Amino acid sequence: MIFIANTNLLNPTNDYVFGRIFGYKGNENITKGLLESITNEKYQSLEIASSVPTIKDLQDDKMGVLDIKATADDNSIFNIEMQVAKNVNIADRILWYWATLYSKSIKEGSNYIKTKKTIGILIADFELTNIKKIHKFHTSWHIREDEFSEIILTEKLEIHIIELKKLEVNKNQILKQRNLLNWLKFILNPIEMEDSQMDENIKEAKKVLEQISQDEKEQEKARLREKYIWEINSSRYEGYETGKAEGIVSEKIKIAKKMLAEKIDIKIIQTVTELTEEEIEQLKKKL
């Protein structure tokens, strides 16, 4: 459901709703507050490259169409993505977004020294498989030398991954990143936040959320996006289950072939593999 339970508020984890809060001109202070809590840097100003998604965009997964792009006063550029549809290739996707934005930071033929620091930010409502062993909810990535990990090759690459499912795992990190934690609590469930947990920017973000939650057009756009995400997740699950079932059958066939080669009685093979007598006979003919 696109509404937060027992409220009339749209769900900020919906990437359209997230973009509507953090990706629109006029909401720069809100977005700046979120970015400062993630990067632990201060920015005097922020410019948002606002784009209004079409209905077709909300029913599609065009690369980066719902991402938020912004530029800070220090010339750092940002790509911010809220992702709820689990994607096994998400790490490659993040790097692609970063590379695309970085390559566009200077005009063709310009000196490479003019490239801008590019920061990719992923907020995921799932755990990334390839960093499952890391229990931190917020990880920061740079290019480092294998043996001298304290040395960063260049400051111009920076990627932040925030996994909402890991929020309650690492208590020490929670203490160190209290401001970020409050932003993430807002994104997960704004209705349960106490005033003491909200700074001025989070309060402003909640006002924007309340306003769009009363707008029927915004509700419909959020609903369409939610429907698309649900369909994507459902099809991936079905594909996984189908592949899993096919894998089980394949394994049973391998076992049956080995048992036939050992001239084991078909009735025993049936019991072990749960294949039918007819299926086993067919395998026998092919040996």
C-alpha positions in Angstrom: 0.0 0.0 0.0 1.4 3.4 -0.9 0.2 5.1 2.3 2.0 4.8 5.6 -0.2 2.6 7.9 -3.0 4.4 9.7 -2.2 7.8 8.2 -2.9 9.8 5.0 0.8 10.2 4.3 2.3 8.8 1.1 5.3 6.5 1.7 8.7 8.2 1.2 10.3 4.9 0.2 8.3 5.1 -3.0 10.9 6.5 -5.3 8.5 8.9 -6.9 7.4 10.3 -3.5 11.1 10.4 -2.5 11.9 12.4 -5.6 9.0 14.7 -5.0 10.3 15.6 -1.6 14.1 15.8 -2.3 14.3 16.4 -6.1 12.2 19.6 -6.7 13.4 23.1 -6.9 12.4 25.0 -3.8 13.3 22.1 -1.6 17.1 22.7 -1.7 17.4 23.1 2.1 15.7 19.8 2.6 18.0 18.0 0.2 21.1 19.8 1.5 20.2 18.6 5.0 20.0 15.0 3.9 23.2 15.2 1.9 25.1 16.8 4.8 24.0 14.0 7.1 25.3 11.4 4.6 28.6 13.0 3.5 29.4 14.7 6.8 30.2 17.8 4.9 28.7 21.3 5.0 27.4 23.0 1.8 26.5 26.7 1.6 24.1 26.2 -1.2 22.7 23.5 -3.5 21.2 23.5 -7.0 18.7 20.8 -7.9 18.4 19.7 -11.6 14.7 19.3 -11.3 12.8 17.0 -13.8 9.1 16.1 -13.7 8.6 12.4 -14.6 5.8 11.5 -17.0 3.2 8.8 -16.4 5.3 6.6 -18.8 8.4 7.2 -16.8 6.6 5.9 -13.7 5.7 2.7 -15.4 9.2 2.1 -16.7 12.8 1.6 -15.4 14.7 4.0 -17.7 18.2 4.5 -16.4 18.2 7.3 -13.8 14.9 8.8 -14.8 13.7 9.1 -11.2 17.2 9.8 -9.7 17.9 13.2 -8.1 20.8 15.2 -9.5 22.2 18.2 -7.7 25.3 20.4 -7.5 26.7 21.9 -4.4 28.5 25.3 -4.0 31.9 23.5 -3.8 31.2 22.0 -7.3 30.5 18.6 -6.0 27.8 16.9 -8.0 25.4 14.2 -6.7 23.2 11.4 -8.0 20.7 10.2 -5.4 18.6 7.1 -5.9 15.9 5.6 -3.7 15.5 1.9 -4.6 13.0 -0.6 -3.4 13.0 -3.1 -6.3 15.8 -5.5 -5.4 18.3 -5.8 -8.2 21.2 -8.3 -8.2 23.2 -5.9 -10.5 22.6 -2.9 -8.3 26.4 -2.4 -7.6 27.1 -2.2 -11.3 24.1 0.2 -11.7 25.5 2.5 -9.1 28.9 2.7 -10.7 27.2 3.3 -14.1 25.3 6.2 -12.7 28.4 7.6 -11.1 30.5 7.2 -14.3 27.8 8.8 -16.5 27.5 11.8 -14.2 31.3 12.1 -13.8 31.9 12.0 -17.6 29.4 14.8 -18.1 31.1 17.0 -15.5 33.3 18.6 -18.1 32.9 19.5 -21.8 34.6 17.4 -24.4 38.2 18.5 -25.0 38.5 20.2 -21.6 41.3 19.4 -19.2 40.6 16.5 -16.9 41.6 18.5 -13.9 38.3 20.3 -14.3 36.3 17.2 -13.7 34.0 17.6 -10.6 33.9 15.5 -7.5 31.0 13.1 -8.2 29.1 11.5 -5.3 26.7 8.6 -5.9 24.2 7.9 -3.2 21.9 4.8 -3.1 19.3 4.4 -0.4 18.0 0.8 -0.7 15.1 -0.8 1.1 16.9 -4.2 0.9 20.3 -5.7 1.7 22.9 -5.8 -1.1 24.0 -9.4 -1.6 27.7 -8.6 -2.2 28.1 -6.6 1.0 25.9 -8.8 3.2 28.9 -9.4 5.6 29.2 -5.7 6.4 26.7 -4.9 9.2 26.9 -1.1 8.9 23.7 0.5 7.5 25.8 3.2 5.8 29.0 2.4 3.9 31.2 4.9 2.1 33.3 3.8 -0.9 36.4 5.3 -2.6 39.3 4.0 -4.8 42.0 2.7 -2.4 45.3 0.9 -2.9 45.1 -2.8 -1.9 47.9 -2.8 0.7 47.8 0.8 1.6 44.1 1.2 2.2 44.5 4.6 4.0 45.6 6.1 0.6 42.9 7.3 -1.7 43.8 7.6 -5.4 41.4 10.5 -6.0 38.8 12.3 -4.0 36.6 12.7 -7.1 35.0 9.2 -6.7 32.7 8.7 -3.7 29.8 6.3 -3.4 27.5 6.0 -0.4 25.2 3.0 0.1 22.5 3.1 2.8 20.7 -0.2 3.5 17.5 0.5 5.4 17.1 -3.1 6.5 20.4 -2.8 8.5 19.3 0.2 10.6 19.1 -1.6 13.9 22.1 -3.8 13.5 25.1 -1.6 14.3 24.5 0.4 17.5 27.9 2.1 17.5 27.2 3.5 14.0 23.8 4.7 15.1 25.4 6.8 17.9 28.0 8.3 15.4 25.4 9.1 12.8 22.4 10.3 14.8 21.5 13.0 12.3 21.4 10.6 9.3 19.5 8.1 11.4 16.7 10.7 12.0 16.5 11.3 8.2 16.2 7.6 7.6 13.5 7.3 10.3 11.6 10.0 8.5 11.9 8.1 5.2 10.8 4.9 6.7 8.0 6.1 8.9 7.5 9.9 9.3 4.3 9.6 11.4 6.2 7.9 14.3 8.9 10.6 14.5 8.9 12.8 17.6 9.5 16.5 17.3 12.7 16.1 19.3 14.1 13.9 16.5 13.4 16.4 13.7 15.6 19.4 12.9 14.2 22.3 10.8 14.9 20.5 7.5 13.2 17.3 8.5 10.2 19.3 9.7 10.1 21.1 6.3 10.4 17.7 4.5 7.4 16.5 6.5 5.4 19.5 5.5 6.1 18.8 1.8 5.1 15.2 2.3 1.8 16.3 4.0 1.1 18.6 1.1 1.6 16.1 -1.7 -0.2 13.5 0.3 -3.4 15.6 -0.1 -3.0 16.0 -3.8 -5.0 13.5 -5.9 -2.6 13.8 -8.9 0.4 13.1 -6.7 -1.5 10.2 -5.1 -2.1 8.7 -8.5 1.5 9.1 -9.6 2.7 7.4 -6.4 0.1 4.6 -7.0 1.3 4.0 -10.5 4.9 3.8 -9.4 4.0 1.5 -6.5 2.1 -0.8 -9.0 5.1 -0.9 -11.3 7.6 -1.8 -8.4 5.2 -4.5 -7.2 5.0 -6.0 -10.7 8.8 -6.0 -11.0 9.4 -7.6 -7.6 6.7 -10.2 -8.3 8.1 -11.2 -11.7 11.6 -11.5 -10.2 10.3 -13.7 -7.4 8.4 -15.9 -9.9 11.6 -16.1 -12.1 13.6 -17.1 -9.0 11.0 -19.8 -8.0 10.9 -21.1 -11.6 14.7 -21.3 -11.8 14.9 -22.9 -8.4 12.3 -25.6 -9.4 14.2 -26.2 -12.7 17.4 -26.6 -10.7 15.8 -29.2 -8.4 14.5 -31.2 -11.4 18.0 -31.0 -13.1 19.7 -32.3 -9.9 17.2 -35.2 -9.6 17.9 -36.2 -13.3 21.7 -36.2 -12.6 21.1 -38.5 -9.6 18.9 -40.8 -11.6 21.4 -41.1 -14.4 24.2 -42.0 -11.9 21.9 -44.6 -10.3 21.0 -46.1 -13.7 24.6 -46.3 -14.6 25.1 -48.3 -11.4 22.2 -50.6 -12.5 20.2 -49.7 -9.4 16.5 -50.9 -9.5 14.1 -48.4 -11.0 11.8 -48.6 -8.0 14.6 -47.5 -5.7 15.5 -44.6 -8.1 11.8 -43.6 -8.0 11.9 -43.4 -4.2 15.1 -41.4 -4.1 14.5 -38.9 -6.9 10.7 -38.8 -6.9 10.8 -39.0 -10.7 8.1 -41.1 -12.4 8.8 -44.6 -13.7 8.2 -43.3 -17.2 10.7 -40.4 -16.8 13.3 -42.8 -15.5 12.7 -45.2 -18.5 13.2 -42.3 -20.9 16.5 -41.4 -19.2 17.5 -45.1 -19.4 17.0 -45.0 -23.2 19.3 -42.1 -23.6 22.2 -43.7 -21.7 
